[in-house]
Every structure is written in C-alpha cells, then in structure tokens.
Amino acid sequence: IERTYDIAWDQCEEIWFDESAKLPTFDTPERSSFQQLADIVKERLIKEGLHEDKEYIDRAIMELDDIKYLGFADYFLTMTKVFDLASEETIIGPGRGSGAGSLVNYLLGITATDPIKYGLLWERFLHRAKAGWPDIDTDAGDRDILIDSAKKLFGEESVIPVSNFNTLKLKS
C-alpha cells in the first residue's frame, strides 16, 4: 500500500483548484460596480419614500459601507439581475433567513421584507468579520427558470446550479 501511494504521488502533478467566486463585473470606465449599486440604493430609497427617514439612511450607509469593504458589489448586482429576470417568468418568494435582514436586499427587490419595520439585523446576514459569501435564501416557483435566467444573462458555461437537498426522516 505504501509503495502504491509513493508511485501515485510521484506520477501525479500537484493540482490546486481555484475555488474563488467568478462573478460578472459591472465596472465601467465611468462608474465602478459599487457606485452603480449605491446609485440604485439611493434611487430606491427615494422611490419608496424612505429618503427622509434618518434610520433608513443610516442603515443604507452602514450596509453599503460593509459591502464596499468586503468587495461584494458585483454579487449584489448579479443577484438583482437574476432575480429581476426570473421574476418576469416565475414566482419568486419574499426571501427568508438572514438575507431578509438586509435593507439593500429589500431596496434591490431581492427580498420583500422591510428589515427595519420588523427589527431584523444586518449583522446576521453580513458583517466585516464574517468569512465567506452572503447567502440569500428564497424560493422560486420553478427552480429551473431561475437557473435558466442566470444562463441567459451570463452564458451556459458560466452558471453552476447549487442547492441544498433536504429529506424528512422519521424524527422530522
């Protein structure tokens, strides 16, 4: 067994997989992705009539500051585009879990729950000390339509469906 291992190790090259996220970038020469995201959030604050409420403005600034620090502007813009296109073809749930605690998600139309109205916390969804990408939980009337929408936007070879599979067992 040891000799087989040694032979295999000697014959195999060292392979390291690039596990970083590959998101489309929305940067343009005129405006960065973050500037575009901030502009959309400002427009939606005004559209919803929340632009004169200090609590909403402070929360939007705090969330945008964290998003900028963590470099997640492209993620939020990508999710917005996918959800907007998919919602034209299927029912999209209002969002649930920690993602519902994001005012930015609410203003972008990714979730339909006003986190300030219900006292939901941004920090449960995303904060500077949290490792990894934020997780937006939602339900779609037809999962395949959601995936196909992403493929239409970004190309067949650029989208990998990822999901959780749950089972109900005797204890459940």
C-alpha positions as CSV (number, residue, x, y, z in Angstrom):
1,I,0.0,0.0,0.0
2,E,2.8,2.4,0.9
3,R,4.6,1.7,-2.4
4,T,1.4,2.2,-4.4
5,Y,1.0,5.6,-2.7
6,D,4.6,6.5,-3.4
7,I,4.2,5.6,-7.1
8,A,0.9,7.5,-7.4
9,W,2.4,10.6,-5.6
10,D,5.5,10.6,-7.9
11,Q,3.4,10.3,-11.1
12,C,0.7,12.9,-10.2
13,E,1.4,16.6,-10.6
14,E,0.5,18.9,-7.8
15,I,-3.0,20.2,-8.6
16,W,-4.6,23.1,-6.8
17,F,-8.1,24.2,-7.7
18,D,-9.1,27.8,-7.9
19,E,-12.1,28.0,-5.6
20,S,-12.6,31.7,-5.8
21,A,-16.0,33.0,-6.9
22,K,-16.3,34.0,-10.5
23,L,-18.8,36.8,-10.8
24,P,-19.5,39.1,-13.7
25,T,-18.2,42.6,-13.2
26,F,-20.3,45.6,-13.7
27,D,-17.4,48.1,-13.7
28,T,-17.4,50.6,-16.5
29,P,-14.9,53.4,-17.2
30,E,-17.5,55.9,-15.9
31,R,-18.6,54.1,-12.7
32,S,-17.5,51.3,-10.5
33,S,-19.8,48.4,-9.6
34,F,-20.0,49.9,-6.1
35,Q,-21.0,53.4,-7.4
36,Q,-23.7,51.7,-9.5
37,L,-25.0,49.8,-6.5
38,A,-25.0,52.9,-4.3
39,D,-26.9,54.8,-7.0
40,I,-29.6,52.1,-7.3
41,V,-30.0,52.0,-3.5
42,K,-30.4,55.9,-3.4
43,E,-32.9,55.8,-6.2
44,R,-35.0,53.1,-4.4
45,L,-34.9,54.9,-1.1
46,I,-36.4,57.9,-2.9
47,K,-38.9,55.8,-4.8
48,E,-40.1,54.1,-1.6
49,G,-40.3,57.5,0.2
50,L,-37.7,56.4,2.8
51,H,-35.1,59.0,1.8
52,E,-36.1,61.5,4.6
53,D,-36.1,58.9,7.4
54,K,-32.7,59.0,9.2
55,E,-32.9,55.4,10.4
56,Y,-33.2,54.1,6.8
57,I,-30.4,56.4,5.5
58,D,-28.1,55.4,8.3
59,R,-28.8,51.7,7.8
60,A,-28.3,52.0,4.0
61,I,-25.0,53.8,4.5
62,M,-23.8,51.2,7.0
63,E,-24.7,48.3,4.8
64,L,-23.2,49.9,1.7
65,D,-20.0,50.6,3.7
66,D,-19.7,46.9,4.6
67,I,-20.5,45.8,1.1
68,K,-17.8,48.1,-0.3
69,Y,-15.2,47.0,2.4
70,L,-15.9,43.3,1.6
71,G,-15.9,43.8,-2.2
72,F,-19.4,42.4,-2.7
73,A,-21.0,45.0,-5.0
74,D,-20.8,42.7,-8.0
75,Y,-22.5,39.9,-6.0
76,F,-25.5,42.2,-5.2
77,L,-25.8,43.5,-8.7
78,T,-25.6,39.9,-10.1
79,M,-28.3,38.7,-7.7
80,T,-30.5,41.7,-8.6
81,K,-30.3,41.0,-12.4
82,V,-31.0,37.3,-11.9
83,F,-34.0,37.9,-9.6
84,D,-35.4,40.7,-11.8
85,L,-35.3,38.4,-14.9
86,A,-36.6,35.3,-13.2
87,S,-39.5,37.2,-11.6
88,E,-40.8,38.0,-15.1
89,E,-41.2,34.3,-15.7
90,T,-42.0,32.7,-12.3
91,I,-43.0,33.4,-8.8
92,I,-40.1,34.4,-6.5
93,G,-40.6,34.2,-2.8
94,P,-40.2,37.2,-0.5
95,G,-36.8,36.0,0.8
96,R,-36.1,34.4,4.2
97,G,-33.4,33.7,6.6
98,S,-30.6,36.2,7.4
99,G,-30.8,37.8,3.9
100,A,-34.2,39.3,4.9
101,G,-32.2,41.4,7.4
102,S,-30.6,43.5,4.6
103,L,-32.1,46.8,3.7
104,V,-30.0,46.7,0.5
105,N,-31.6,43.4,-0.5
106,Y,-35.0,44.9,0.2
107,L,-34.3,48.0,-1.8
108,L,-32.9,46.0,-4.7
109,G,-36.1,43.8,-4.8
110,I,-34.1,40.7,-3.8
111,T,-36.3,40.3,-0.7
112,A,-39.7,41.7,0.0
113,T,-39.4,42.2,3.8
114,D,-38.5,45.6,5.2
115,P,-35.9,44.7,7.8
116,I,-36.3,48.0,9.8
117,K,-40.0,47.6,10.1
118,Y,-39.5,44.2,11.6
119,G,-36.4,44.8,13.6
120,L,-34.2,42.4,11.6
121,L,-30.4,42.6,12.0
122,W,-28.0,43.2,9.1
123,E,-25.2,41.6,11.1
124,R,-26.8,38.2,11.0
125,F,-26.6,38.4,7.2
126,L,-23.3,40.1,6.6
127,H,-20.6,41.9,8.5
128,R,-16.9,42.6,8.1
129,A,-15.7,39.8,10.4
130,K,-17.9,37.1,8.7
131,A,-15.9,34.8,6.4
132,G,-17.4,33.8,3.1
133,W,-20.1,35.0,0.7
134,P,-23.5,36.1,1.9
135,D,-26.3,33.6,1.5
136,I,-29.6,34.8,0.1
137,D,-32.4,32.3,0.8
138,T,-35.5,32.5,-1.3
139,D,-38.0,30.2,-3.0
140,A,-38.8,30.1,-6.7
141,G,-42.0,28.7,-8.3
142,D,-39.8,26.9,-10.8
143,R,-36.1,26.4,-9.9
144,D,-35.2,25.7,-13.5
145,I,-36.5,29.1,-14.6
146,L,-34.2,30.8,-12.0
147,I,-31.2,28.8,-13.3
148,D,-32.2,29.4,-17.0
149,S,-32.5,33.2,-16.2
150,A,-28.9,33.2,-14.9
151,K,-27.8,31.3,-18.0
152,K,-29.5,33.8,-20.3
153,L,-27.7,36.6,-18.6
154,F,-24.3,35.2,-18.2
155,G,-24.0,32.2,-20.6
156,E,-24.5,28.5,-20.4
157,E,-20.8,27.8,-19.4
158,S,-20.8,30.4,-16.7
159,V,-23.6,29.2,-14.4
160,I,-23.4,26.2,-12.0
161,P,-26.6,25.4,-10.1
162,V,-26.0,24.9,-6.4
163,S,-28.7,23.9,-4.0
164,N,-29.5,22.0,-0.8
165,F,-31.3,18.8,-0.7
166,N,-33.3,18.1,2.4
167,T,-35.1,15.0,3.4
168,L,-37.8,14.3,6.0
169,K,-36.8,11.4,8.2
170,L,-38.7,9.6,10.9
171,K,-37.5,12.1,13.6
172,S,-38.7,15.0,11.5
